[in-house]
Amino acid sequence: MTLRRAILTWLALGLLLAATVALAHVPMGGTNIVVSLGIAAAKAALIMLVYMKLLRGRPLNRLAAGVLILWLSIMFGLTFTDYLTRPEIVDRTADTPVNPAPRVPDLSVR
């Protein structure tokens, strides 16, 4: 790896970090998480391709990284499917707490 490539990658990671920090202050609703995960995937790809040398590495290492990405996408997909298919919990007695504190008798001396 050349020094120029390492510095350019470091600068790109710094810019992506700045984008992540800036994104934390921009209210975009539900798309915030999608953009954040995209930035995180770009940072992970840069690290894997440049610093872990997967771009010109051995085929077995590239296969292992590909299987890792496939496995992570399956796990994230199953997690999001579970989250999206859960029923909504509605508290119909909003004026009373779910687990009220037990009443303690007043034992003060009068």
N, CA and C of each residue as an Amber inpcrd file, in Angstrom:
protein
   330
   0.8490000  -1.1620000   0.0000000   0.0000000   0.0000000   0.0000000
   0.9040000   1.2380000   0.0000000   0.5500000   2.1350000  -0.8420000
   1.3340000   3.3610000  -0.9320000   0.8650000   4.3580000   0.1210000
   1.7290000   5.3000000   0.4100000   1.3990000   6.3220000   1.3890000
   0.2550000   7.1990000   0.8790000   0.2470000   7.4540000  -0.4100000
  -0.8110000   8.2820000  -0.9970000  -2.1810000   7.6300000  -0.8250000
  -2.2610000   6.3220000  -1.0770000  -3.5280000   5.6040000  -0.9240000
  -3.9870000   5.6010000   0.5250000  -3.0470000   5.4260000   1.4520000
  -3.4060000   5.4190000   2.8710000  -3.9250000   6.7880000   3.3050000
  -3.2900000   7.8550000   2.8520000  -3.7220000   9.1990000   3.2270000
  -5.0820000   9.5220000   2.6090000  -5.2880000   9.1590000   1.3560000
  -6.5800000   9.4050000   0.7130000  -7.7050000   8.6290000   1.4050000
  -7.4130000   7.4090000   1.8000000  -8.4100000   6.6190000   2.5150000
  -8.7040000   7.2250000   3.8730000  -7.6670000   7.6800000   4.5550000
  -7.8560000   8.3130000   5.8480000  -8.6970000   9.5860000   5.7160000
  -8.4420000  10.3770000   4.6800000  -9.2370000  11.5790000   4.4370000
 -10.6930000  11.2280000   4.1260000 -10.9060000  10.1840000   3.3280000
 -12.2730000   9.7550000   3.0110000 -12.9950000   9.2920000   4.2690000
 -12.2960000   8.5670000   5.1390000 -12.9040000   8.1350000   6.3990000
 -13.2160000   9.3320000   7.2890000 -12.3550000  10.3330000   7.2790000
 -12.6180000  11.5550000   8.0430000 -13.8400000  12.2970000   7.5210000
 -13.9800000  12.3750000   6.1980000 -15.1620000  13.0200000   5.6170000
 -16.4400000  12.2490000   5.9350000 -16.3550000  10.9280000   5.8930000
 -17.5280000  10.1290000   6.2490000 -17.8770000  10.2710000   7.7300000
 -16.8600000  10.4170000   8.5700000 -17.1080000  10.6770000   9.9870000
 -17.7950000  12.0210000  10.1660000 -17.3270000  13.0380000   9.4510000
 -17.9650000  14.3560000   9.5280000 -19.4090000  14.2890000   9.0330000
 -19.6530000  13.4900000   8.0040000 -21.0220000  13.3270000   7.5070000
 -21.9010000  12.6420000   8.5560000 -21.3560000  11.6890000   9.2730000
 -22.1130000  11.0150000  10.3220000 -22.4690000  11.9840000  11.4440000
 -21.5050000  12.8010000  11.8510000 -21.7600000  13.7690000  12.9210000
 -22.7740000  14.8150000  12.4610000 -22.6430000  15.2830000  11.2350000
 -23.5870000  16.2710000  10.7110000 -24.9860000  15.6850000  10.5840000
 -25.0580000  14.4280000  10.2260000 -26.3540000  13.7720000  10.0700000
 -27.1000000  13.6650000  11.3980000 -26.3480000  13.6090000  12.4930000
 -26.9940000  13.5210000  13.8070000 -27.7800000  14.7850000  14.1380000
 -27.4580000  15.8870000  13.4830000 -28.1260000  17.1550000  13.7680000
 -29.1520000  17.5380000  12.7070000 -29.3800000  16.6740000  11.7310000
 -30.3430000  16.9630000  10.6690000 -31.5760000  16.0740000  10.8770000
 -32.7330000  16.6750000  11.1390000 -33.9420000  15.8530000  11.3260000
 -34.5070000  15.4010000   9.9800000 -34.3120000  14.1310000   9.6600000
 -34.8160000  13.5910000   8.3980000 -35.8720000  12.5240000   8.6170000
 -36.2830000  12.3220000   9.8460000 -37.3100000  11.3340000  10.1190000
 -36.7670000   9.9150000  10.0350000 -37.5210000   9.0600000   9.3490000
 -37.1470000   7.6560000   9.2500000 -35.9840000   7.3760000   8.3300000
 -35.6290000   8.3310000   7.4870000 -34.5180000   8.0840000   6.5660000
 -33.1630000   8.3250000   7.2140000 -33.1400000   8.8560000   8.4300000
 -31.8690000   9.0620000   9.1250000 -31.1160000   7.7500000   9.3020000
 -31.8200000   6.7060000   9.7140000 -31.1580000   5.4230000   9.9610000
 -30.6460000   4.8080000   8.6660000 -31.3780000   4.9970000   7.5830000
 -30.9490000   4.4410000   6.2970000 -29.6630000   5.1100000   5.8320000
 -29.6130000   6.4260000   5.9440000 -28.4160000   7.1570000   5.5300000
 -27.2490000   6.8280000   6.4540000 -27.5080000   6.7170000   7.7480000
 -26.4500000   6.3690000   8.7050000 -25.8690000   4.9870000   8.4120000
 -26.7340000   4.0250000   8.1230000 -26.2380000   2.6860000   7.7910000
 -25.4730000   2.6770000   6.4720000 -25.8940000   3.5080000   5.5270000
 -25.1540000   3.6220000   4.2660000 -23.7600000   4.1840000   4.4710000
 -23.6550000   5.2080000   5.3150000 -22.3420000   5.7850000   5.6140000
 -21.4740000   4.7660000   6.3430000 -22.0530000   4.0450000   7.2710000
 -21.2980000   3.0200000   8.0020000 -20.8250000   1.9120000   7.0650000
 -21.6580000   1.5310000   6.1060000 -21.2550000   0.5020000   5.1390000
 -20.1230000   1.0130000   4.2530000 -20.1660000   2.2840000   3.8820000
 -19.0880000   2.8550000   3.0670000 -17.7780000   2.8760000   3.8480000
 -17.8380000   3.2180000   5.1350000 -16.6240000   3.2130000   5.9590000
 -16.0700000   1.7980000   6.1030000 -16.9530000   0.8430000   6.3260000
 -16.5050000  -0.5460000   6.4600000 -15.8990000  -1.0530000   5.1560000
 -16.4910000  -0.6820000   4.0230000 -15.9590000  -1.1100000   2.7250000
 -14.5850000  -0.5090000   2.4830000 -14.3950000   0.7610000   2.8200000
 -13.0720000   1.3770000   2.6610000 -12.0240000   0.6750000   3.5030000
 -12.3680000   0.3810000   4.7380000 -11.4070000  -0.2870000   5.6170000
 -11.0800000  -1.6770000   5.0990000 -12.1060000  -2.4110000   4.6630000
 -11.8550000  -3.7710000   4.1760000 -11.0390000  -3.7680000   2.8870000
 -11.3610000  -2.8680000   1.9750000 -10.6850000  -2.8870000   0.6860000
  -9.2680000  -2.3520000   0.7510000  -9.0360000  -1.3100000   1.5390000
  -7.7190000  -0.6830000   1.5320000  -6.8250000  -1.2210000   2.6350000
  -7.2790000  -1.1270000   3.8780000  -6.4050000  -1.5010000   4.9800000
  -6.2890000  -3.0150000   5.1650000  -7.3650000  -3.7550000   4.8940000
  -7.2860000  -5.2070000   4.9990000  -6.8070000  -5.8440000   3.7000000
  -6.5970000  -5.0250000   2.6870000  -6.0490000  -5.4380000   1.3910000
  -6.8830000  -6.5310000   0.7230000  -8.1960000  -6.4140000   0.8110000
  -9.0490000  -7.4030000   0.1620000  -9.1600000  -7.1680000  -1.3420000
  -8.8010000  -5.9870000  -1.7950000  -8.8760000  -5.6840000  -3.2180000
  -7.8880000  -6.5280000  -4.0170000  -6.7210000  -6.7090000  -3.4500000
  -5.6930000  -7.5170000  -4.1260000  -5.2430000  -8.6950000  -3.2590000
  -6.1040000  -9.1270000  -2.3590000  -5.7510000 -10.2060000  -1.4470000
  -5.9780000 -11.5780000  -2.0480000  -5.7790000 -12.5840000  -1.2190000
  -5.9790000 -13.9520000  -1.6520000  -7.4690000 -14.2140000  -1.8660000
  -7.7970000 -15.1180000  -2.7800000  -9.2100000 -15.3990000  -3.0590000
  -9.9710000 -15.9410000  -1.8530000  -9.3140000 -16.7010000  -1.0000000
  -9.9870000 -17.2460000   0.1710000 -10.3940000 -16.1300000   1.1380000
  -9.5520000 -15.1150000   1.2780000  -9.9010000 -13.9810000   2.1390000
 -11.0870000 -13.2080000   1.5600000 -11.1060000 -13.0480000   0.2480000
 -12.2250000 -12.3530000  -0.3840000 -13.5130000 -13.1550000  -0.2430000
 -13.4060000 -14.4760000  -0.3540000 -14.5760000 -15.3360000  -0.1670000
 -15.1040000 -15.2260000   1.2580000 -14.1960000 -15.2230000   2.2430000
 -14.6170000 -15.0990000   3.6370000 -15.3100000 -13.7590000   3.8780000
 -14.7980000 -12.6840000   3.3000000 -15.4340000 -11.3730000   3.4570000
 -16.8000000 -11.3470000   2.7840000 -16.9250000 -11.9820000   1.6330000
 -18.2150000 -12.0510000   0.9500000 -19.2500000 -12.8370000   1.7400000
 -18.8220000 -13.9480000   2.3310000 -19.7270000 -14.7530000   3.1540000
 -20.1270000 -13.9720000   4.4020000 -19.1890000 -13.2050000   4.9580000
 -19.5020000 -12.3680000   6.1100000 -20.5820000 -11.3490000   5.7600000
 -20.4520000 -10.6920000   4.6260000 -21.4480000  -9.7030000   4.2140000
 -22.7950000 -10.3720000   3.9790000 -22.7880000 -11.5360000   3.3600000
 -24.0280000 -12.2680000   3.1330000 -24.6840000 -12.6500000   4.4560000
 -23.9070000 -13.1550000   5.3970000 -24.4350000 -13.5730000   6.6880000
 -24.9820000 -12.3770000   7.4680000 -24.2550000 -11.2690000   7.4650000
 -24.7440000 -10.0830000   8.1610000 -26.0330000  -9.5540000   7.5460000
 -26.1370000  -9.5980000   6.2320000 -27.3750000  -9.1230000   5.5990000
 -28.5480000 -10.0400000   5.9360000 -28.3160000 -11.3300000   6.0360000
 -29.3770000 -12.2510000   6.4500000 -29.8090000 -11.9470000   7.8820000
 -28.8410000 -11.7490000   8.7760000 -29.1750000 -11.4830000  10.1770000
 -29.8970000 -10.1470000  10.3390000 -29.4330000  -9.1020000   9.6410000
 -30.1320000  -7.8210000   9.7000000 -31.5270000  -7.9470000   9.1010000
 -31.6610000  -8.6840000   8.0260000 -32.9770000  -8.8730000   7.4220000
 -33.9420000  -9.5760000   8.3570000 -33.4830000 -10.6080000   9.0330000
 -34.3420000 -11.3050000   9.9880000 -34.6980000 -10.4150000  11.1780000
 -33.7360000  -9.6190000  11.6350000 -34.0020000  -8.7180000  12.7520000
 -35.0450000  -7.6730000  12.3780000 -34.8890000  -7.0580000  11.2090000
 -35.8410000  -6.0370000  10.7870000 -37.2100000  -6.6440000  10.4940000
 -37.2400000  -7.8650000   9.9770000 -38.5240000  -8.5280000   9.7440000
 -39.2390000  -8.7760000  11.0560000 -38.5050000  -9.2090000  12.0660000
 -39.1040000  -9.4220000  13.3890000 -39.6210000  -8.1130000  13.9520000
 -38.8490000  -7.0710000  13.8260000 -39.2560000  -5.7660000  14.3660000
 -40.4860000  -5.2160000  13.6530000 -40.5380000  -5.3580000  12.3440000
 -41.6400000  -4.7790000  11.5730000 -42.9380000  -5.5700000  11.6900000
 -42.8660000  -6.8350000  12.0690000 -44.0830000  -7.6450000  12.1460000
 -44.6340000  -7.7730000  13.5610000 -44.0560000  -7.1000000  14.5250000
 -44.5800000  -7.1620000  15.8940000 -45.8370000  -6.3210000  16.0070000
 -46.7910000  -6.7840000  16.8020000 -48.0180000  -5.9800000  16.9640000
 -47.7430000  -4.7510000  17.8240000 -48.5420000  -3.7280000  17.5940000
 -48.3910000  -2.4990000  18.3660000 -49.0040000  -2.6900000  19.7440000
 -48.2930000  -2.2660000  20.7680000 -48.7870000  -2.3800000  22.1330000
 -49.4530000  -1.0640000  22.4980000 -50.7300000  -1.1430000  22.8390000
 -51.4950000   0.0510000  23.1770000 -51.8890000  -0.0390000  24.6390000
 -51.5830000   0.9950000  25.3960000 -51.9710000   1.0620000  26.7990000
 -53.2920000   1.8060000  26.8850000 -54.3560000   1.0830000  27.1670000
 -55.6850000   1.6860000  27.1800000 -55.9920000   2.3860000  28.5120000
 -55.1830000   2.1300000  29.5090000 -55.3900000   2.7920000  30.7990000
 -54.2250000   3.7420000  31.0290000 -54.1880000   4.8120000  30.2970000
 -53.0580000   5.7330000  30.3460000 -52.9930000   6.5110000  31.6500000
 -54.1270000   6.6160000  32.3880000 -54.1040000   7.4020000  33.6140000
 -53.5580000   6.6300000  34.8080000 -53.4630000   5.2940000  34.7140000
 -52.9040000   4.5060000  35.8050000 -51.6090000   3.8590000  35.3420000
 -50.6190000   3.7940000  36.1870000 -49.3600000   3.1520000  35.7930000
 -49.5320000   1.6520000  35.6310000 -48.6720000   1.0550000  34.8300000
 -48.7560000  -0.3810000  34.5820000 -48.4490000  -1.1580000  35.8570000
 -47.3970000  -0.8130000  36.5540000 -47.0310000  -1.4650000  37.8090000
 -47.0350000  -0.4110000  38.9080000 -48.1850000  -0.1830000  39.5360000
 -48.2180000   0.8650000  40.5630000 -47.3830000   0.4590000  41.7720000
 -46.8340000   1.4630000  42.4330000 -46.0350000   1.2020000  43.6290000
 -46.9560000   0.7550000  44.7610000 -46.5120000  -0.1700000  45.5810000
 -47.3630000  -0.6110000  46.6950000 -47.5510000   0.5180000  47.7060000
 -48.7180000   0.5450000  48.3140000 -49.0010000   1.5820000  49.3030000
 -48.3180000   1.2220000  50.6270000 -47.6310000   2.2160000  51.1540000
 -46.9320000   2.0300000  52.4180000 -47.7800000   2.6850000  53.4990000
 -48.0760000   1.9540000  54.5900000 -48.8970000   2.5730000  55.6520000
 -48.1390000   3.7100000  56.3230000 -48.9030000   4.7130000  56.7430000
 -48.3340000   5.8650000  57.4230000 -48.1080000   5.5060000  58.8750000
 -46.8570000   5.4020000  59.3070000 -46.5090000   5.0060000  60.6720000
 -45.9230000   6.1530000  61.4640000 -46.1640000   7.3590000  61.0240000
 -45.5870000   8.5140000  61.7260000 -46.3340000   8.7460000  63.0430000
 -45.6170000   9.2140000  64.0500000 -46.1910000   9.4850000  65.3560000
 -46.7990000  10.8620000  65.3320000 -48.0360000  10.9680000  65.8590000
 -48.7190000  12.2550000  65.8300000 -48.8100000  12.8280000  67.1900000
